[in-house]
Amino acid sequence: MDASSYGPGLLGFLIVAAIGLALFFLLKNMNKQMRKIQVPPGGREDERRENGPEA
C-alpha cells in the first residue's frame, strides 16, 4: 500500500453520515417546536415591562 491510498475509509464515511442524519432530524424537530411558539399580539412583552404601564 502506498501513501496515496490512505483515506478516511468506510468508518469515516459512516460517522459523517450519522452526524449529518442527526443534524437533519434535529433541525426538523427544531422547526416544529418553533412553529408552536405563540407570539403575543402587539409586540414584544419585555419592551412593555421596561416602559411601564401605558397611561
C-alpha positions as a Markdown table, in Angstrom:
| # | Residue | x | y | z |
|---|---|---|---|---|
| 1 | Met | 0.0 | 0.0 | 0.0 |
| 2 | Asp | 1.4 | 3.4 | -0.9 |
| 3 | Ala | 0.8 | 6.7 | 0.9 |
| 4 | Ser | -1.7 | 8.0 | -1.7 |
| 5 | Ser | -4.2 | 5.2 | -1.0 |
| 6 | Tyr | -4.9 | 6.4 | 2.6 |
| 7 | Gly | -8.3 | 7.9 | 3.3 |
| 8 | Pro | -11.0 | 8.0 | 5.9 |
| 9 | Gly | -12.5 | 4.7 | 4.7 |
| 10 | Leu | -15.9 | 3.3 | 5.5 |
| 11 | Leu | -15.8 | 4.1 | 9.2 |
| 12 | Gly | -15.1 | 7.8 | 8.5 |
| 13 | Phe | -18.0 | 7.9 | 6.0 |
| 14 | Leu | -20.4 | 6.3 | 8.4 |
| 15 | Ile | -19.5 | 8.7 | 11.2 |
| 16 | Val | -20.0 | 11.8 | 8.9 |
| 17 | Ala | -23.2 | 10.3 | 7.5 |
| 18 | Ala | -24.6 | 9.7 | 11.0 |
| 19 | Ile | -23.8 | 13.2 | 12.1 |
| 20 | Gly | -25.5 | 14.6 | 9.0 |
| 21 | Leu | -28.5 | 12.5 | 9.6 |
| 22 | Ala | -28.7 | 13.5 | 13.3 |
| 23 | Leu | -28.4 | 17.2 | 12.2 |
| 24 | Phe | -31.2 | 16.8 | 9.7 |
| 25 | Phe | -33.6 | 15.4 | 12.3 |
| 26 | Leu | -32.6 | 17.9 | 15.0 |
| 27 | Leu | -33.3 | 20.8 | 12.6 |
| 28 | Lys | -36.6 | 19.3 | 11.5 |
| 29 | Asn | -37.6 | 19.0 | 15.2 |
| 30 | Met | -36.4 | 22.5 | 16.0 |
| 31 | Asn | -38.6 | 23.9 | 13.2 |
| 32 | Lys | -41.6 | 22.0 | 14.5 |
| 33 | Gln | -41.0 | 23.4 | 18.0 |
| 34 | Met | -40.5 | 27.0 | 16.7 |
| 35 | Arg | -43.9 | 26.8 | 14.9 |
| 36 | Lys | -45.6 | 26.0 | 18.3 |
| 37 | Ile | -44.4 | 29.3 | 19.9 |
| 38 | Gln | -47.2 | 31.8 | 20.3 |
| 39 | Val | -46.1 | 35.4 | 19.8 |
| 40 | Pro | -48.1 | 37.9 | 22.0 |
| 41 | Pro | -50.1 | 40.4 | 19.9 |
| 42 | Gly | -48.9 | 44.0 | 20.0 |
| 43 | Gly | -45.1 | 43.5 | 20.1 |
| 44 | Arg | -42.6 | 42.2 | 22.5 |
| 45 | Glu | -43.5 | 41.7 | 26.1 |
| 46 | Asp | -40.2 | 42.7 | 27.6 |
| 47 | Glu | -40.4 | 46.1 | 26.0 |
| 48 | Arg | -43.8 | 46.7 | 27.7 |
| 49 | Arg | -42.3 | 45.6 | 31.0 |
| 50 | Glu | -39.4 | 48.0 | 30.7 |
| 51 | Asn | -41.5 | 51.0 | 29.7 |
| 52 | Gly | -44.1 | 50.5 | 32.5 |
| 53 | Pro | -47.9 | 50.8 | 32.2 |
| 54 | Glu | -49.1 | 53.0 | 29.4 |
| 55 | Ala | -51.5 | 55.7 | 30.7 |
